[in-house]
């Protein structure tokens, strides 16, 4: 099966997001922004700034608002003063050429004008006063916290994350949480950073916070589901290698993530992934009945389900060694998409596990037609032919025994002729097993895929090529993107290398066009040129 892509590529936020806070606004927020007079004048300047078109005029009005607030008696209406101050600082942070850390004088303060001011904690400090005194206003302060300055900051954090600049991503993510602690994105970035550092417990905890902050807001639905799936898979992986209390804790985390995801998604790819995850946990605990229940509907009525659903169900059955179930599900998936590399590989494995060696061979031929430069595929030929040889040898042994006990020359000749036929067949498959074993061991490169994603009009294929030789090599990979009938929709070429000896080089190609369902690539080496070692 394809592994998930290792690189975390997250979309940028496009605009300010009004962050919902469930249950926070139980009564109407009514902050007095008209007293004392300095607050009223600051509020008027703020309103003028919001409607101004020219940056110079905006800056003038914001400085006027700061000047008025600075003159106000701090003991009178501190909530109103801090609400207006927080709004003013938010607008300052959105202005061009105003860095998050500047001087107080640059913003309009006359006291300690040369002292630095960091807008992030300053905004948080102002709004925190309001939120502590009037919790019903958290919805409004959250909307202000989520304005342009925060959007820019979290976008930059995501950019640094995608570019593997961990220190910068972490710094900006943590600052974004100071500015807007009720949004899920900062926790999401920190979770991904922890995951990249193999800090599993920290990553899961950050992902739990991401889910909690997403709440029931539909604006965060995709983020919430992606995070739940990532947390579930990570916790399930950790549970498999952990022991004792850690194993129990990770398994519980995975169960929570998958069950929550299933409840959120109900149908579609996320729901299928959640069911597969729950089946994996049940398998690890030895509950075969629970595993089979997760794919019972697909098994009983495969025509009602799509390719990916059947493939996922087959993988679930295969993991629990339900060979018959897995074979049925992979056969159904094969009928839906006969050129998909994963279904060909998995179906061949199940035929081998079910001792259906003659059925295995044509499937492996189809597999190497789409994935010709991976020695493990040729190894399947070796296993199938070697087991066919064992079958023929048993036949020979049986006929020889019958010949030994035969009473007439006619019967002896008949048994002898039958044994010779099977001897020739045994020799042929033994030769084939040997030939494909040599190919599997001798291919000078190995292609492995880590990503195949399909969308409406674009698909992406990614993987690695390992150089098995003792010299640097450069490879040209020509990929055909196929529809369900095997017709080429789009073709792309990637150059990989130079790749050092015994090292790997990554490639990624994208095909455009509707209906892409599978792929194939041209052989990087002709296996017929490999000769058996004397």
C-alpha positions in Angstrom: 0.0 0.0 0.0 1.0 3.5 -0.5 2.5 5.3 2.5 1.4 8.8 3.3 3.6 11.5 2.0 6.2 12.4 4.5 6.3 16.1 3.7 3.4 18.0 5.4 2.0 20.5 2.9 -0.7 22.7 4.4 -2.8 25.3 2.7 -2.5 28.9 3.5 -5.3 30.9 5.1 -6.6 33.4 2.7 -8.3 36.0 4.9 -9.2 36.8 8.5 -11.2 34.2 10.3 -13.7 35.0 12.9 -13.0 32.4 15.5 -16.0 30.9 17.1 -15.9 30.2 20.9 -18.6 27.6 21.8 -20.6 28.6 24.8 -18.7 31.8 25.6 -21.3 34.4 24.6 -24.1 33.5 26.9 -25.3 37.1 27.1 -24.8 40.1 24.9 -21.5 41.8 25.0 -22.0 45.5 25.9 -18.7 47.2 26.5 -19.0 51.0 27.2 -16.8 52.6 24.6 -18.0 56.1 25.3 -16.6 56.9 28.7 -14.5 58.7 29.8 -14.3 61.3 27.0 -10.8 60.3 25.9 -12.2 56.8 25.2 -15.0 58.2 23.1 -12.6 60.4 21.1 -10.3 57.4 20.6 -13.3 55.3 19.4 -14.2 58.1 16.9 -10.7 58.2 15.6 -10.7 54.4 15.3 -13.9 54.5 13.2 -12.5 57.2 10.9 -9.3 55.0 10.5 -11.4 52.0 9.5 -13.1 53.9 6.7 -10.0 55.8 5.5 -8.5 54.7 2.2 -5.0 56.2 2.4 -2.4 54.6 4.7 -1.2 58.0 5.9 -4.7 59.0 7.0 -5.2 55.6 8.7 -1.9 56.1 10.6 -2.9 59.6 11.6 -6.2 58.5 13.1 -4.6 55.5 14.9 -2.0 57.8 16.5 -4.8 60.2 17.5 -6.6 57.2 19.1 -3.5 56.2 21.0 -2.9 59.7 22.2 -6.4 60.0 23.5 -6.2 56.7 25.4 -2.9 57.6 26.9 -4.5 60.7 28.5 -7.4 58.8 30.0 -7.7 58.1 33.7 -6.8 54.4 33.9 -9.1 53.9 36.9 -12.2 54.9 34.9 -13.7 52.2 32.7 -10.6 50.1 32.3 -12.6 47.5 30.2 -13.7 50.1 27.7 -10.2 51.6 27.5 -8.6 48.2 26.9 -11.2 47.1 24.3 -10.5 50.2 22.2 -6.8 50.0 22.8 -6.8 46.4 21.6 -8.7 47.2 18.5 -6.4 50.1 17.7 -3.3 48.0 18.1 -4.9 45.3 15.9 -5.3 47.9 13.1 -1.7 49.1 13.6 -0.5 45.5 13.1 -2.4 45.4 9.8 -0.7 48.5 8.4 2.0 48.3 5.8 5.6 48.8 7.0 4.6 48.4 10.6 6.5 45.4 12.1 5.1 43.5 15.1 7.9 44.9 17.2 8.3 48.7 16.9 8.7 51.7 19.1 5.9 53.2 21.2 6.4 56.6 19.6 5.8 55.1 16.2 2.3 54.2 17.3 1.5 57.5 18.9 2.5 57.0 22.5 4.2 60.0 24.0 5.3 58.4 27.3 8.5 56.3 26.9 8.3 57.0 23.1 11.6 55.3 22.4 10.9 52.1 24.3 10.1 49.0 22.2 6.6 47.6 22.0 5.6 44.1 20.8 2.2 44.3 19.4 1.4 40.6 19.9 1.5 40.5 23.8 0.2 44.1 23.9 -2.9 43.1 22.0 -3.3 40.0 24.1 -2.9 42.0 27.3 -5.6 44.5 26.3 -8.2 42.0 25.2 -7.4 39.7 28.2 -8.6 42.5 30.5 -11.9 42.6 28.6 -12.3 38.8 28.6 -11.6 38.4 32.3 -14.1 41.1 33.3 -16.8 40.2 30.7 -16.5 36.6 29.4 -19.5 37.2 27.2 -17.3 39.4 25.0 -14.8 36.6 24.1 -16.6 36.1 20.8 -15.9 39.8 19.8 -12.4 39.9 21.1 -11.6 36.6 19.2 -12.9 38.1 16.0 -10.5 41.1 16.5 -7.6 38.8 17.4 -8.1 36.9 14.1 -7.6 40.0 11.9 -4.9 40.5 9.2 -1.9 40.6 11.6 -2.7 37.1 12.9 -3.5 35.8 9.4 -0.2 36.9 8.1 1.6 35.4 11.1 0.0 31.9 10.8 0.4 31.9 7.1 4.1 32.5 7.5 4.3 29.8 10.2 2.7 27.3 7.7 5.1 28.4 5.0 8.1 27.8 7.3 6.6 24.4 8.3 6.2 23.3 4.6 9.8 24.5 3.9 11.2 22.5 6.9 12.3 25.7 8.7 11.3 24.3 12.1 12.6 27.1 14.4 10.8 29.9 12.5 7.6 27.9 12.2 7.6 27.2 15.9 8.3 30.8 16.9 5.5 32.1 14.7 3.1 29.4 15.8 3.6 30.1 19.4 3.3 33.9 18.9 0.1 33.3 16.9 -1.4 31.5 19.9 -0.6 34.5 22.1 -2.4 36.7 19.7 -5.3 34.4 19.0 -5.4 31.5 21.5 -8.9 30.3 20.4 -7.9 29.4 16.9 -6.8 25.9 16.0 -4.0 26.6 13.5 -1.2 27.4 15.8 -1.7 24.1 17.6 -1.9 22.4 14.2 1.5 23.8 13.2 3.1 22.8 16.5 1.6 19.3 16.3 3.1 18.8 12.8 6.5 20.1 14.0 6.4 17.6 17.0 5.5 14.8 14.6 8.4 15.6 12.3 10.7 15.5 15.4 9.2 12.1 16.4 7.8 13.6 19.6 4.7 11.5 19.4 3.1 12.4 22.8 3.6 16.1 22.3 2.2 15.9 18.7 -0.9 14.1 19.8 -1.5 16.6 22.6 -1.2 19.5 20.2 -3.5 17.7 17.8 -6.1 17.2 20.6 -5.9 21.0 21.2 -6.4 21.6 17.5 -9.6 19.5 17.5 -10.8 21.2 20.7 -10.3 24.7 19.3 -12.0 23.7 16.0 -15.2 23.0 18.0 -18.3 22.7 15.8 -17.4 25.5 13.5 -17.8 24.3 9.9 -15.1 26.6 8.8 -12.7 24.2 10.5 -14.3 20.9 9.4 -11.5 19.9 7.0 -8.8 20.8 9.4 -10.5 19.0 12.2 -10.9 15.8 10.2 -7.4 15.8 8.8 -6.1 16.4 12.3 -8.1 13.5 13.8 -6.9 11.1 11.1 -3.3 12.2 11.6 -3.6 11.8 15.4 -5.3 8.4 15.1 -2.7 7.0 12.7 0.2 8.4 14.8 -1.2 7.0 18.0 -2.0 3.6 16.4 1.6 3.4 15.1 3.0 4.3 18.6 0.7 1.8 20.3 2.2 -1.0 18.1 5.7 -0.4 19.4 5.0 0.7 22.9 4.6 -1.4 26.1 2.6 -1.2 29.3 0.9 2.0 30.2 2.3 3.8 27.2 0.7 1.2 24.9 -2.6 1.5 26.6 -2.5 5.3 26.5 -1.6 5.5 22.8 -4.3 2.9 21.9 -6.9 5.0 23.8 -5.8 8.1 21.9 -6.1 6.3 18.6 -9.6 5.0 19.5 -10.7 8.5 20.5 -9.4 10.0 17.2 -11.0 7.4 14.9 -14.3 7.3 16.7 -14.5 11.1 16.8 -13.6 11.2 13.1 -16.2 8.6 12.2 -18.8 10.6 14.1 -17.7 13.8 12.3 -17.5 12.5 8.8 -20.1 9.7 8.8 -19.5 8.9 5.1 -16.7 9.4 2.5 -13.0 8.9 2.6 -12.5 10.2 6.1 -15.2 7.8 7.4 -13.5 4.9 5.6 -10.2 5.8 7.0 -11.7 5.9 10.5 -13.3 2.5 10.1 -10.0 1.1 8.8 -8.2 2.6 11.9 -10.7 1.1 14.3 -10.3 -2.3 12.5 -6.6 -2.0 13.0 -7.0 -1.4 16.7 -9.4 -4.3 17.0 -6.9 -6.5 15.1 -4.1 -5.5 17.5 -6.3 -6.5 20.4 -7.1 -9.8 18.8 -10.8 -9.1 18.3 -11.3 -10.7 14.9 -15.1 -10.4 15.1 -14.9 -6.6 15.5 -12.5 -6.4 12.6 -14.8 -8.4 10.3 -17.7 -6.2 11.3 -16.0 -3.1 10.0 -16.1 -4.5 6.4 -19.1 -6.8 6.5 -21.2 -4.6 4.3 -18.5 -4.3 1.6 -18.1 -8.0 1.7 -21.8 -8.8 1.3 -22.5 -6.2 -1.4 -19.2 -5.1 -3.0 -21.0 -3.6 -6.1 -22.5 -0.9 -3.9 -19.0 0.5 -2.9 -16.3 2.3 -4.7 -12.8 1.2 -5.5 -11.1 2.9 -2.6 -13.6 1.6 -0.1 -13.1 -1.9 -1.3 -9.4 -1.6 -1.4 -9.3 -0.3 2.2 -11.6 -3.0 3.4 -9.4 -5.6 1.7 -6.3 -4.2 3.5 -8.2 -4.4 6.8 -9.1 -8.1 6.1 -5.5 -8.9 5.0 -4.0 -7.4 8.1 -6.0 -9.8 10.2 -5.1 -12.8 8.0 -8.7 -13.1 6.7 -7.4 -14.4 3.4 -10.7 -15.4 1.9 -12.4 -12.1 2.8 -9.4 -10.1 1.6 -9.3 -12.0 -1.7 -13.0 -11.4 -2.3 -12.6 -7.7 -1.6 -9.5 -7.2 -3.7 -11.1 -9.0 -6.6 -14.1 -6.7 -6.3 -11.7 -3.7 -6.2 -9.8 -5.1 -9.2 -13.1 -5.1 -11.2 -13.5 -1.4 -10.4 -10.0 -0.3 -11.3 -7.9 -3.1 -12.9 -4.8 -0.9 -13.6 -4.2 0.4 -10.0 -0.8 -0.8 -8.7 -2.0 -1.3 -5.2 -4.9 -3.6 -6.0 -2.7 -5.7 -8.3 0.0 -6.1 -5.7 -2.4 -7.0 -2.8 -4.5 -9.3 -5.0 -1.3 -11.2 -6.0 -0.3 -11.5 -2.3 -3.7 -12.9 -1.4 -3.6 -15.4 -4.2 -0.2 -16.6 -2.9 -1.5 -16.8 0.7 -4.5 -18.8 -0.6 -2.3 -21.2 -2.6 -3.8 -20.0 -5.8 -0.5 -19.9 -7.7 -1.8 -20.2 -11.2 -4.1 -17.2 -10.6 -1.2 -15.3 -9.1 1.0 -15.3 -12.3 -1.3 -13.3 -14.6 -1.9 -10.7 -11.9 1.8 -10.3 -11.4 2.3 -9.8 -15.1 -0.2 -7.0 -15.0 1.6 -5.6 -11.9 5.0 -5.5 -13.6 3.4 -3.9 -16.6 2.6 -0.8 -14.5 5.5 -1.1 -12.0 8.4 -2.7 -13.8 11.4 -1.5 -11.8 10.7 -2.9 -8.4 12.4 -6.3 -7.7 9.8 -7.2 -5.1 7.2 -7.5 -7.8 9.4 -10.1 -9.6 9.8 -11.9 -6.3 6.1 -12.8 -6.5 6.8 -14.7 -9.7 9.5 -16.6 -7.9 7.2 -17.6 -5.1 4.4 -18.6 -7.4 6.5 -20.7 -9.7 8.4 -22.3 -6.8 5.2 -23.4 -5.2 3.9 -24.7 -8.6 7.1 -26.8 -8.8 6.3 -28.3 -5.3 2.9 -29.2 -6.6 4.3 -30.9 -9.7 6.9 -32.7 -7.6 4.1 -34.1 -5.4 2.3 -35.3 -8.6 5.5 -37.0 -9.8 6.0 -38.6 -6.5 2.4 -39.9 -6.6 2.7 -41.3 -10.1 6.0 -43.0 -9.3 4.4 -44.7 -6.3 1.5 -45.9 -8.5 4.1 -47.1 -11.1 5.9 -49.0 -8.4 2.8 -50.9 -7.5 1.4 -51.3 -11.0 0.9 -54.9 -12.2 0.8 -54.6 -16.0 3.3 -53.1 -18.5 0.5 -50.9 -19.8 -0.2 -49.4 -16.4 3.5 -49.0 -15.7 3.9 -47.0 -19.0 0.9 -44.9 -18.3 2.1 -43.8 -14.9 5.6 -43.3 -16.2 4.4 -41.1 -19.0 2.3 -39.0 -16.6 5.3 -38.6 -14.3 7.4 -37.4 -17.2 4.8 -34.8 -18.2 4.8 -33.4 -14.7 8.6 -33.6 -14.6 8.8 -31.4 -17.7 6.3 -29.0 -16.2 8.3 -29.0 -12.9 11.5 -28.2 -14.7 9.9 -25.3 -16.6 8.5 -23.6 -13.5 11.7 -24.2 -11.6 13.6 -22.5 -14.4 11.1 -19.6 -14.3 11.4 -19.4 -10.5 15.2 -19.2 -10.8 15.1 -16.6 -13.6 12.7 -14.2 -11.7 14.7 -14.7 -8.5 17.8 -13.5 -10.3 15.9 -10.5 -11.7 14.6 -9.6 -8.2 18.1 -9.7 -6.8 19.9 -8.0 -9.7 17.8 -5.0 -10.7 20.2 -2.1 -10.6 17.5 0.2 -9.2 14.3 0.1 -7.2 11.3 2.3 -7.6 9.0 2.8 -4.6 5.9 5.0 -4.4 4.9 7.1 -1.4 2.1 9.1 -2.9 -0.7 8.8 -5.4 -3.4 11.4 -5.0 -6.2 12.0 -7.4 -8.5 15.0 -7.7 -11.1 16.1 -10.3 -8.6 17.3 -12.9 -5.2 16.7 -11.4 -3.3 13.8 -10.0 0.1 13.6 -8.3 2.5 10.6 -8.1 5.6 10.7 -5.9 8.2 8.2 -4.9 11.9 7.4 -4.6 14.4 5.6 -6.8 17.2 3.7 -5.0 20.5 3.3 -6.8 21.6 -0.3 -6.2 24.8 0.1 -8.2 28.3 1.2 -7.2 28.3 4.3 -9.5 26.2 7.5 -9.5 23.2 7.2 -11.7 20.6 9.6 -13.3 17.2 8.3 -14.1 14.4 9.4 -16.4 11.0 8.4 -15.3 8.2 8.6 -17.9 4.8 8.3 -16.2 1.5 7.7 -17.9 -1.6 8.6 -16.0 -4.5 6.2 -16.9 -8.2 6.2 -16.7 -10.3 3.2 -15.6 -10.1 1.6 -19.1 -6.3 1.9 -19.2 -6.3 4.8 -21.7 -3.6 7.4 -21.2 -5.0 10.7 -19.9 -1.7 12.5 -19.4 2.0 11.8 -19.5 4.8 13.4 -17.6 8.6 12.9 -17.3 10.8 13.4 -14.3 14.6 13.4 -14.1 16.1 12.0 -10.9 19.7 12.3 -10.0 22.6 12.1 -10.0 21.8 9.5 -7.3 24.8 8.4 -5.3 25.5 4.6 -4.9 23.2 2.9 -2.5 21.2 6.1 -2.0 17.8 7.3 -3.1 16.4 10.2 -5.1 12.9 11.5 -4.8 10.6 12.4 -7.7 7.1 13.9 -8.1 5.0 14.3 -11.2 1.5 15.7 -11.8 -0.9 14.8 -14.5 -3.8 16.9 -15.6 -7.1 15.7 -17.0 -10.3 14.3 -15.8 -10.8 10.6 -14.9 -7.3 9.7 -13.8 -7.5 6.5 -11.7 -4.1 4.7 -12.0 -0.6 5.1 -13.5 2.2 3.2 -15.1 5.8 4.1 -15.9 8.3 2.9 -18.4 11.0 0.4 -17.4 14.2 2.0 -16.2 16.1 -1.2 -17.1 15.4 -4.2 -19.3 15.2 -7.3 -17.0 15.8 -9.6 -20.0 19.4 -8.5 -20.1 20.0 -10.0 -16.6 21.7 -13.3 -16.8 21.8 -16.0 -14.2 25.1 -16.1 -12.3 27.2 -19.2 -13.1 
